[in-house]
Amino acid sequence: MYMFLPFLIALLSSISIFFGKKRTGFWLWGLLLIVSLVWFNYHSTDLLNLSF
């Protein structure tokens, strides 16, 4: 996954809400929520091998 994707979706969502396209903004916000949860699940399933 690309690291900039959640930030890009958040930017597009805020811009669309700012310009009055609330329906598009809310759909993008929902997409941002889904992408963030999937990305968290993808990265949080591995064990951390920490050695101190």
C-alpha positions as CSV (number, residue, x, y, z in Angstrom):
1,M,0.0,0.0,0.0
2,Y,1.1,3.5,-0.6
3,M,1.9,5.7,2.4
4,F,0.3,8.8,1.0
5,L,-3.1,7.3,0.2
6,P,-4.9,8.1,3.5
7,F,-3.5,11.6,3.5
8,L,-4.6,12.1,-0.1
9,I,-8.1,10.8,0.6
10,A,-8.3,13.0,3.7
11,L,-7.3,16.1,1.7
12,L,-9.8,15.3,-1.1
13,S,-12.5,14.8,1.5
14,S,-11.8,18.1,3.3
15,I,-11.6,20.0,0.0
16,S,-14.9,18.6,-1.2
17,I,-16.7,19.4,2.0
18,F,-15.1,22.9,2.0
19,F,-16.5,23.5,-1.5
20,G,-20.0,22.3,-0.6
21,K,-20.0,18.8,-2.0
22,K,-20.9,17.2,1.3
23,R,-22.1,13.9,-0.2
24,T,-18.8,13.3,-2.0
25,G,-16.9,14.4,1.1
26,F,-18.7,12.0,3.4
27,W,-18.1,9.1,0.9
28,L,-14.5,9.9,0.8
29,W,-14.4,10.1,4.6
30,G,-16.0,6.6,4.7
31,L,-13.4,5.4,2.2
32,L,-10.7,6.9,4.4
33,L,-12.0,5.0,7.4
34,I,-12.1,1.7,5.6
35,V,-8.6,2.2,4.1
36,S,-7.2,3.1,7.6
37,L,-8.8,0.1,9.2
38,V,-7.5,-2.3,6.5
39,W,-4.1,-0.8,6.7
40,F,-4.0,-1.1,10.5
41,N,-5.1,-4.7,10.3
42,Y,-2.4,-5.4,7.6
43,H,0.4,-3.9,9.7
44,S,-0.7,-5.1,13.2
45,T,-0.9,-8.8,12.5
46,D,2.9,-9.4,12.8
47,L,4.7,-10.0,16.0
48,L,7.3,-7.5,17.1
49,N,10.7,-9.0,17.6
50,L,12.2,-6.6,20.1
51,S,15.5,-7.3,21.7
52,F,16.8,-5.1,24.5
